[in-house]
Amino acid sequence: MAETRKLAAILAADVAGYSKLVGAEADACHAARVWRNRSRERHRISSVVDAITQGLSGLAVPIAPNT
C-alpha cells in the first residue's frame, strides 16, 4: 500500500511538472505568433508606403490636422 502511494505521488508530481512546462511553452508560442503577425503588418505597411512614395518621385509631405 505504501508503494502505491509513493508511485501515485511521483505520478502527480510528473503531471504537475509537465503541465507547468506545457503552459510555459504555450505562452512563449503565443508571444512568438503575436510578434510575427506584427512584423508582417509592418512589412505590408512599409510596402504600401514605399509604393506611394515611388509614385510621387519620393516626395511625400505629412499633413498635420489643424488644432
PDB file of N, CA, C and O in Angstrom:
ATOM      1  N   MET A   1       0.819  -1.184   0.000  1.00  0.00           N
ATOM      2  CA  MET A   1       0.000   0.000   0.000  1.00  0.00           C
ATOM      3  C   MET A   1       0.871   1.260   0.000  1.00  0.00           C
ATOM      4  O   MET A   1       0.536   2.237  -0.669  1.00  0.00           O
ATOM      5  N   ALA A   2       1.977   1.248   0.738  1.00  0.00           N
ATOM      6  CA  ALA A   2       2.862   2.413   0.812  1.00  0.00           C
ATOM      7  C   ALA A   2       3.522   2.668  -0.540  1.00  0.00           C
ATOM      8  O   ALA A   2       3.709   3.816  -0.944  1.00  0.00           O
ATOM      9  N   GLU A   3       3.874   1.579  -1.237  1.00  0.00           N
ATOM     10  CA  GLU A   3       4.491   1.734  -2.558  1.00  0.00           C
ATOM     11  C   GLU A   3       3.510   2.359  -3.536  1.00  0.00           C
ATOM     12  O   GLU A   3       3.907   3.165  -4.378  1.00  0.00           O
ATOM     13  N   THR A   4       2.243   2.003  -3.440  1.00  0.00           N
ATOM     14  CA  THR A   4       1.226   2.565  -4.323  1.00  0.00           C
ATOM     15  C   THR A   4       1.101   4.071  -4.093  1.00  0.00           C
ATOM     16  O   THR A   4       0.952   4.846  -5.038  1.00  0.00           O
ATOM     17  N   ARG A   5       1.163   4.467  -2.836  1.00  0.00           N
ATOM     18  CA  ARG A   5       1.077   5.898  -2.519  1.00  0.00           C
ATOM     19  C   ARG A   5       2.296   6.650  -3.040  1.00  0.00           C
ATOM     20  O   ARG A   5       2.179   7.771  -3.536  1.00  0.00           O
ATOM     21  N   LYS A   6       3.472   6.023  -2.923  1.00  0.00           N
ATOM     22  CA  LYS A   6       4.687   6.658  -3.433  1.00  0.00           C
ATOM     23  C   LYS A   6       4.600   6.831  -4.953  1.00  0.00           C
ATOM     24  O   LYS A   6       4.928   7.893  -5.483  1.00  0.00           O
ATOM     25  N   LEU A   7       4.163   5.795  -5.637  1.00  0.00           N
ATOM     26  CA  LEU A   7       4.025   5.876  -7.091  1.00  0.00           C
ATOM     27  C   LEU A   7       2.984   6.917  -7.495  1.00  0.00           C
ATOM     28  O   LEU A   7       3.168   7.639  -8.474  1.00  0.00           O
ATOM     29  N   ALA A   8       1.900   6.990  -6.741  1.00  0.00           N
ATOM     30  CA  ALA A   8       0.869   7.991  -7.028  1.00  0.00           C
ATOM     31  C   ALA A   8       1.422   9.406  -6.825  1.00  0.00           C
ATOM     32  O   ALA A   8       1.114  10.312  -7.599  1.00  0.00           O
ATOM     33  N   ALA A   9       2.236   9.591  -5.787  1.00  0.00           N
ATOM     34  CA  ALA A   9       2.841  10.900  -5.539  1.00  0.00           C
ATOM     35  C   ALA A   9       3.820  11.274  -6.648  1.00  0.00           C
ATOM     36  O   ALA A   9       3.866  12.424  -7.085  1.00  0.00           O
ATOM     37  N   ILE A  10       4.598  10.300  -7.096  1.00  0.00           N
ATOM     38  CA  ILE A  10       5.546  10.544  -8.188  1.00  0.00           C
ATOM     39  C   ILE A  10       4.795  10.896  -9.469  1.00  0.00           C
ATOM     40  O   ILE A  10       5.173  11.829 -10.178  1.00  0.00           O
ATOM     41  N   LEU A  11       3.745  10.160  -9.760  1.00  0.00           N
ATOM     42  CA  LEU A  11       2.948  10.424 -10.951  1.00  0.00           C
ATOM     43  C   LEU A  11       2.315  11.812 -10.876  1.00  0.00           C
ATOM     44  O   LEU A  11       2.304  12.538 -11.870  1.00  0.00           O
ATOM     45  N   ALA A  12       1.799  12.181  -9.734  1.00  0.00           N
ATOM     46  CA  ALA A  12       1.184  13.507  -9.572  1.00  0.00           C
ATOM     47  C   ALA A  12       2.225  14.609  -9.776  1.00  0.00           C
ATOM     48  O   ALA A  12       1.936  15.627 -10.404  1.00  0.00           O
ATOM     49  N   ALA A  13       3.425  14.409  -9.252  1.00  0.00           N
ATOM     50  CA  ALA A  13       4.492  15.406  -9.427  1.00  0.00           C
ATOM     51  C   ALA A  13       4.889  15.504 -10.894  1.00  0.00           C
ATOM     52  O   ALA A  13       5.136  16.599 -11.398  1.00  0.00           O
ATOM     53  N   ASP A  14       4.953  14.367 -11.583  1.00  0.00           N
ATOM     54  CA  ASP A  14       5.283  14.378 -13.009  1.00  0.00           C
ATOM     55  C   ASP A  14       4.213  15.113 -13.817  1.00  0.00           C
ATOM     56  O   ASP A  14       4.542  15.903 -14.702  1.00  0.00           O
ATOM     57  N   VAL A  15       2.973  14.868 -13.529  1.00  0.00           N
ATOM     58  CA  VAL A  15       1.877  15.529 -14.237  1.00  0.00           C
ATOM     59  C   VAL A  15       1.911  17.025 -13.976  1.00  0.00           C
ATOM     60  O   VAL A  15       1.719  17.819 -14.898  1.00  0.00           O
ATOM     61  N   ALA A  16       2.151  17.417 -12.745  1.00  0.00           N
ATOM     62  CA  ALA A  16       2.212  18.844 -12.400  1.00  0.00           C
ATOM     63  C   ALA A  16       3.374  19.520 -13.115  1.00  0.00           C
ATOM     64  O   ALA A  16       3.221  20.617 -13.652  1.00  0.00           O
ATOM     65  N   GLY A  17       4.522  18.877 -13.125  1.00  0.00           N
ATOM     66  CA  GLY A  17       5.687  19.438 -13.816  1.00  0.00           C
ATOM     67  C   GLY A  17       5.470  19.529 -15.310  1.00  0.00           C
ATOM     68  O   GLY A  17       5.843  20.523 -15.933  1.00  0.00           O
ATOM     69  N   TYR A  18       4.875  18.511 -15.889  1.00  0.00           N
ATOM     70  CA  TYR A  18       4.592  18.513 -17.326  1.00  0.00           C
ATOM     71  C   TYR A  18       3.602  19.617 -17.675  1.00  0.00           C
ATOM     72  O   TYR A  18       3.775  20.315 -18.674  1.00  0.00           O
ATOM     73  N   SER A  19       2.573  19.777 -16.861  1.00  0.00           N
ATOM     74  CA  SER A  19       1.579  20.823 -17.102  1.00  0.00           C
ATOM     75  C   SER A  19       2.214  22.202 -17.046  1.00  0.00           C
ATOM     76  O   SER A  19       1.880  23.080 -17.841  1.00  0.00           O
ATOM     77  N   LYS A  20       3.125  22.389 -16.110  1.00  0.00           N
ATOM     78  CA  LYS A  20       3.809  23.670 -15.979  1.00  0.00           C
ATOM     79  C   LYS A  20       4.656  23.953 -17.216  1.00  0.00           C
ATOM     80  O   LYS A  20       4.653  25.072 -17.730  1.00  0.00           O
ATOM     81  N   LEU A  21       5.376  22.948 -17.693  1.00  0.00           N
ATOM     82  CA  LEU A  21       6.201  23.122 -18.892  1.00  0.00           C
ATOM     83  C   LEU A  21       5.349  23.415 -20.125  1.00  0.00           C
ATOM     84  O   LEU A  21       5.694  24.282 -20.928  1.00  0.00           O
ATOM     85  N   VAL A  22       4.255  22.703 -20.273  1.00  0.00           N
ATOM     86  CA  VAL A  22       3.379  22.907 -21.425  1.00  0.00           C
ATOM     87  C   VAL A  22       2.773  24.308 -21.382  1.00  0.00           C
ATOM     88  O   VAL A  22       2.655  24.964 -22.417  1.00  0.00           O
ATOM     89  N   GLY A  23       2.392  24.765 -20.203  1.00  0.00           N
ATOM     90  CA  GLY A  23       1.848  26.118 -20.068  1.00  0.00           C
ATOM     91  C   GLY A  23       2.864  27.178 -20.446  1.00  0.00           C
ATOM     92  O   GLY A  23       2.526  28.139 -21.137  1.00  0.00           O
ATOM     93  N   ALA A  24       4.103  27.019 -20.005  1.00  0.00           N
ATOM     94  CA  ALA A  24       5.158  27.976 -20.335  1.00  0.00           C
ATOM     95  C   ALA A  24       5.436  27.969 -21.835  1.00  0.00           C
ATOM     96  O   ALA A  24       5.653  29.020 -22.438  1.00  0.00           O
ATOM     97  N   GLU A  25       5.429  26.788 -22.427  1.00  0.00           N
ATOM     98  CA  GLU A  25       5.674  26.682 -23.861  1.00  0.00           C
ATOM     99  C   GLU A  25       4.541  27.325 -24.653  1.00  0.00           C
ATOM    100  O   GLU A  25       4.781  27.965 -25.677  1.00  0.00           O
ATOM    101  N   ALA A  26       3.318  27.158 -24.184  1.00  0.00           N
ATOM    102  CA  ALA A  26       2.169  27.754 -24.870  1.00  0.00           C
ATOM    103  C   ALA A  26       2.240  29.276 -24.814  1.00  0.00           C
ATOM    104  O   ALA A  26       1.923  29.942 -25.799  1.00  0.00           O
ATOM    105  N   ASP A  27       2.648  29.829 -23.688  1.00  0.00           N
ATOM    106  CA  ASP A  27       2.796  31.285 -23.564  1.00  0.00           C
ATOM    107  C   ASP A  27       3.865  31.803 -24.519  1.00  0.00           C
ATOM    108  O   ASP A  27       3.673  32.824 -25.179  1.00  0.00           O
ATOM    109  N   ALA A  28       4.980  31.105 -24.590  1.00  0.00           N
ATOM    110  CA  ALA A  28       6.061  31.522 -25.491  1.00  0.00           C
ATOM    111  C   ALA A  28       5.625  31.421 -26.946  1.00  0.00           C
ATOM    112  O   ALA A  28       5.962  32.283 -27.758  1.00  0.00           O
ATOM    113  N   CYS A  29       4.889  30.388 -27.274  1.00  0.00           N
ATOM    114  CA  CYS A  29       4.404  30.198 -28.646  1.00  0.00           C
ATOM    115  C   CYS A  29       3.453  31.326 -29.018  1.00  0.00           C
ATOM    116  O   CYS A  29       3.522  31.857 -30.126  1.00  0.00           O
ATOM    117  N   HIS A  30       2.570  31.693 -28.105  1.00  0.00           N
ATOM    118  CA  HIS A  30       1.618  32.781 -28.365  1.00  0.00           C
ATOM    119  C   HIS A  30       2.361  34.098 -28.575  1.00  0.00           C
ATOM    120  O   HIS A  30       2.024  34.858 -29.483  1.00  0.00           O
ATOM    121  N   ALA A  31       3.357  34.371 -27.754  1.00  0.00           N
ATOM    122  CA  ALA A  31       4.128  35.606 -27.893  1.00  0.00           C
ATOM    123  C   ALA A  31       4.845  35.655 -29.238  1.00  0.00           C
ATOM    124  O   ALA A  31       4.916  36.711 -29.867  1.00  0.00           O
ATOM    125  N   ALA A  32       5.371  34.524 -29.677  1.00  0.00           N
ATOM    126  CA  ALA A  32       6.051  34.478 -30.976  1.00  0.00           C
ATOM    127  C   ALA A  32       5.073  34.721 -32.114  1.00  0.00           C
ATOM    128  O   ALA A  32       5.411  35.407 -33.079  1.00  0.00           O
ATOM    129  N   ARG A  33       3.877  34.176 -32.019  1.00  0.00           N
ATOM    130  CA  ARG A  33       2.875  34.402 -33.064  1.00  0.00           C
ATOM    131  C   ARG A  33       2.475  35.859 -33.136  1.00  0.00           C
ATOM    132  O   ARG A  33       2.337  36.403 -34.231  1.00  0.00           O
ATOM    133  N   VAL A  34       2.286  36.506 -31.995  1.00  0.00           N
ATOM    134  CA  VAL A  34       1.927  37.923 -31.964  1.00  0.00           C
ATOM    135  C   VAL A  34       3.039  38.744 -32.598  1.00  0.00           C
ATOM    136  O   VAL A  34       2.768  39.647 -33.389  1.00  0.00           O
ATOM    137  N   TRP A  35       4.290  38.440 -32.259  1.00  0.00           N
ATOM    138  CA  TRP A  35       5.422  39.169 -32.815  1.00  0.00           C
ATOM    139  C   TRP A  35       5.487  39.005 -34.325  1.00  0.00           C
ATOM    140  O   TRP A  35       5.713  39.980 -35.041  1.00  0.00           O
ATOM    141  N   ARG A  36       5.289  37.769 -34.827  1.00  0.00           N
ATOM    142  CA  ARG A  36       5.331  37.518 -36.273  1.00  0.00           C
ATOM    143  C   ARG A  36       4.225  38.268 -36.989  1.00  0.00           C
ATOM    144  O   ARG A  36       4.457  38.838 -38.055  1.00  0.00           O
ATOM    145  N   ASN A  37       3.022  38.278 -36.423  1.00  0.00           N
ATOM    146  CA  ASN A  37       1.906  38.986 -37.056  1.00  0.00           C
ATOM    147  C   ASN A  37       2.177  40.478 -37.126  1.00  0.00           C
ATOM    148  O   ASN A  37       1.901  41.103 -38.151  1.00  0.00           O
ATOM    149  N   ARG A  38       2.710  41.063 -36.067  1.00  0.00           N
ATOM    150  CA  ARG A  38       3.032  42.489 -36.082  1.00  0.00           C
ATOM    151  C   ARG A  38       4.120  42.784 -37.090  1.00  0.00           C
ATOM    152  O   ARG A  38       4.086  43.812 -37.767  1.00  0.00           O
ATOM    153  N   SER A  39       5.088  41.884 -37.192  1.00  0.00           N
ATOM    154  CA  SER A  39       6.173  42.067 -38.150  1.00  0.00           C
ATOM    155  C   SER A  39       5.625  42.038 -39.577  1.00  0.00           C
ATOM    156  O   SER A  39       6.043  42.839 -40.413  1.00  0.00           O
ATOM    157  N   ARG A  40       4.703  41.133 -39.860  1.00  0.00           N
ATOM    158  CA  ARG A  40       4.094  41.068 -41.190  1.00  0.00           C
ATOM    159  C   ARG A  40       3.296  42.324 -41.488  1.00  0.00           C
ATOM    160  O   ARG A  40       3.345  42.836 -42.606  1.00  0.00           O
ATOM    161  N   GLU A  41       2.558  42.832 -40.500  1.00  0.00           N
ATOM    162  CA  GLU A  41       1.778  44.057 -40.700  1.00  0.00           C
ATOM    163  C   GLU A  41       2.699  45.230 -41.006  1.00  0.00           C
ATOM    164  O   GLU A  41       2.407  46.031 -41.895  1.00  0.00           O
ATOM    165  N   ARG A  42       3.810  45.340 -40.279  1.00  0.00           N
ATOM    166  CA  ARG A  42       4.759  46.423 -40.539  1.00  0.00           C
ATOM    167  C   ARG A  42       5.324  46.317 -41.947  1.00  0.00           C
ATOM    168  O   ARG A  42       5.488  47.328 -42.630  1.00  0.00           O
ATOM    169  N   HIS A  43       5.620  45.101 -42.383  1.00  0.00           N
ATOM    170  CA  HIS A  43       6.155  44.896 -43.724  1.00  0.00           C
ATOM    171  C   HIS A  43       5.131  45.317 -44.783  1.00  0.00           C
ATOM    172  O   HIS A  43       5.488  45.967 -45.765  1.00  0.00           O
ATOM    173  N   ARG A  44       3.865  44.950 -44.588  1.00  0.00           N
ATOM    174  CA  ARG A  44       2.827  45.328 -45.542  1.00  0.00           C
ATOM    175  C   ARG A  44       2.672  46.848 -45.608  1.00  0.00           C
ATOM    176  O   ARG A  44       2.565  47.424 -46.690  1.00  0.00           O
ATOM    177  N   ILE A  45       2.662  47.484 -44.447  1.00  0.00           N
ATOM    178  CA  ILE A  45       2.520  48.940 -44.404  1.00  0.00           C
ATOM    179  C   ILE A  45       3.709  49.607 -45.100  1.00  0.00           C
ATOM    180  O   ILE A  45       3.523  50.531 -45.891  1.00  0.00           O
ATOM    181  N   SER A  46       4.912  49.152 -44.814  1.00  0.00           N
ATOM    182  CA  SER A  46       6.086  49.761 -45.439  1.00  0.00           C
ATOM    183  C   SER A  46       6.084  49.526 -46.944  1.00  0.00           C
ATOM    184  O   SER A  46       6.545  50.382 -47.699  1.00  0.00           O
ATOM    185  N   SER A  47       5.570  48.375 -47.396  1.00  0.00           N
ATOM    186  CA  SER A  47       5.473  48.120 -48.833  1.00  0.00           C
ATOM    187  C   SER A  47       4.534  49.114 -49.494  1.00  0.00           C
ATOM    188  O   SER A  47       4.835  49.629 -50.571  1.00  0.00           O
ATOM    189  N   VAL A  48       3.397  49.389 -48.861  1.00  0.00           N
ATOM    190  CA  VAL A  48       2.430  50.340 -49.408  1.00  0.00           C
ATOM    191  C   VAL A  48       3.020  51.746 -49.424  1.00  0.00           C
ATOM    192  O   VAL A  48       2.896  52.465 -50.416  1.00  0.00           O
ATOM    193  N   VAL A  49       3.660  52.133 -48.326  1.00  0.00           N
ATOM    194  CA  VAL A  49       4.263  53.470 -48.255  1.00  0.00           C
ATOM    195  C   VAL A  49       5.364  53.604 -49.299  1.00  0.00           C
ATOM    196  O   VAL A  49       5.466  54.642 -49.953  1.00  0.00           O
ATOM    197  N   ASP A  50       6.184  52.581 -49.468  1.00  0.00           N
ATOM    198  CA  ASP A  50       7.240  52.629 -50.484  1.00  0.00           C
ATOM    199  C   ASP A  50       6.651  52.794 -51.883  1.00  0.00           C
ATOM    200  O   ASP A  50       7.160  53.574 -52.689  1.00  0.00           O
ATOM    201  N   ALA A  51       5.583  52.061 -52.168  1.00  0.00           N
ATOM    202  CA  ALA A  51       4.948  52.169 -53.484  1.00  0.00           C
ATOM    203  C   ALA A  51       4.391  53.571 -53.716  1.00  0.00           C
ATOM    204  O   ALA A  51       4.510  54.110 -54.816  1.00  0.00           O
ATOM    205  N   ILE A  52       3.795  54.153 -52.704  1.00  0.00           N
ATOM    206  CA  ILE A  52       3.236  55.508 -52.826  1.00  0.00           C
ATOM    207  C   ILE A  52       4.347  56.524 -53.038  1.00  0.00           C
ATOM    208  O   ILE A  52       4.236  57.386 -53.909  1.00  0.00           O
ATOM    209  N   THR A  53       5.412  56.436 -52.259  1.00  0.00           N
ATOM    210  CA  THR A  53       6.496  57.409 -52.397  1.00  0.00           C
ATOM    211  C   THR A  53       7.217  57.253 -53.727  1.00  0.00           C
ATOM    212  O   THR A  53       7.697  58.245 -54.275  1.00  0.00           O
ATOM    213  N   GLN A  54       7.308  56.056 -54.258  1.00  0.00           N
ATOM    214  CA  GLN A  54       7.917  55.877 -55.576  1.00  0.00           C
ATOM    215  C   GLN A  54       7.049  56.521 -56.651  1.00  0.00           C
ATOM    216  O   GLN A  54       7.560  57.106 -57.606  1.00  0.00           O
ATOM    217  N   GLY A  55       5.746  56.410 -56.490  1.00  0.00           N
ATOM    218  CA  GLY A  55       4.831  57.037 -57.444  1.00  0.00           C
ATOM    219  C   GLY A  55       4.880  58.549 -57.384  1.00  0.00           C
ATOM    220  O   GLY A  55       4.540  59.216 -58.361  1.00  0.00           O
ATOM    221  N   LEU A  56       5.293  59.097 -56.265  1.00  0.00           N
ATOM    222  CA  LEU A  56       5.389  60.551 -56.096  1.00  0.00           C
ATOM    223  C   LEU A  56       6.826  61.040 -56.262  1.00  0.00           C
ATOM    224  O   LEU A  56       7.158  62.151 -55.849  1.00  0.00           O
ATOM    225  N   SER A  57       7.659  60.229 -56.852  1.00  0.00           N
ATOM    226  CA  SER A  57       9.089  60.547 -57.021  1.00  0.00           C
ATOM    227  C   SER A  57       9.771  60.821 -55.685  1.00  0.00           C
ATOM    228  O   SER A  57      10.700  61.626 -55.612  1.00  0.00           O
ATOM    229  N   GLY A  58       9.321  60.167 -54.650  1.00  0.00           N
ATOM    230  CA  GLY A  58       9.929  60.285 -53.337  1.00  0.00           C
ATOM    231  C   GLY A  58       9.481  61.497 -52.548  1.00  0.00           C
ATOM    232  O   GLY A  58       9.991  61.740 -51.454  1.00  0.00           O
ATOM    233  N   LEU A  59       8.542  62.261 -53.076  1.00  0.00           N
ATOM    234  CA  LEU A  59       8.076  63.461 -52.382  1.00  0.00           C
ATOM    235  C   LEU A  59       6.791  63.160 -51.632  1.00  0.00           C
ATOM    236  O   LEU A  59       5.729  63.050 -52.244  1.00  0.00           O
ATOM    237  N   ALA A  60       6.869  63.030 -50.357  1.00  0.00           N
ATOM    238  CA  ALA A  60       5.692  62.822 -49.519  1.00  0.00           C
ATOM    239  C   ALA A  60       5.735  63.858 -48.409  1.00  0.00           C
ATOM    240  O   ALA A  60       6.729  63.962 -47.691  1.00  0.00           O
ATOM    241  N   VAL A  61       4.685  64.607 -48.268  1.00  0.00           N
ATOM    242  CA  VAL A  61       4.625  65.658 -47.281  1.00  0.00           C
ATOM    243  C   VAL A  61       3.577  65.300 -46.245  1.00  0.00           C
ATOM    244  O   VAL A  61       2.406  65.134 -46.584  1.00  0.00           O
ATOM    245  N   PRO A  62       3.980  65.177 -44.976  1.00  0.00           N
ATOM    246  CA  PRO A  62       2.986  64.875 -43.952  1.00  0.00           C
ATOM    247  C   PRO A  62       2.095  66.094 -43.696  1.00  0.00           C
ATOM    248  O   PRO A  62       2.588  67.220 -43.627  1.00  0.00           O
ATOM    249  N   ILE A  63       0.829  65.876 -43.560  1.00  0.00           N
ATOM    250  CA  ILE A  63      -0.108  66.955 -43.297  1.00  0.00           C
ATOM    251  C   ILE A  63      -0.685  66.742 -41.909  1.00  0.00           C
ATOM    252  O   ILE A  63      -1.319  65.724 -41.632  1.00  0.00           O
ATOM    253  N   ALA A  64      -0.453  67.721 -41.039  1.00  0.00           N
ATOM    254  CA  ALA A  64      -0.956  67.637 -39.678  1.00  0.00           C
ATOM    255  C   ALA A  64      -2.343  68.274 -39.629  1.00  0.00           C
ATOM    256  O   ALA A  64      -2.584  69.263 -40.321  1.00  0.00           O
ATOM    257  N   PRO A  65      -3.239  67.741 -38.842  1.00  0.00           N
ATOM    258  CA  PRO A  65      -4.561  68.351 -38.734  1.00  0.00           C
ATOM    259  C   PRO A  65      -4.497  69.706 -38.035  1.00  0.00           C
ATOM    260  O   PRO A  65      -3.624  69.937 -37.199  1.00  0.00           O
ATOM    261  N   ASN A  66      -5.397  70.573 -38.370  1.00  0.00           N
ATOM    262  CA  ASN A  66      -5.455  71.873 -37.708  1.00  0.00           C
ATOM    263  C   ASN A  66      -5.977  71.695 -36.298  1.00  0.00           C
ATOM    264  O   ASN A  66      -7.036  71.106 -36.081  1.00  0.00           O
ATOM    265  N   THR A  67      -5.229  72.207 -35.352  1.00  0.00           N
ATOM    266  CA  THR A  67      -5.674  72.121 -33.962  1.00  0.00           C
ATOM    267  C   THR A  67      -5.679  73.475 -33.318  1.00  0.00           C
ATOM    268  O   THR A  67      -6.027  73.598 -32.144  1.00  0.00           O
TER     269      THR A  67
END
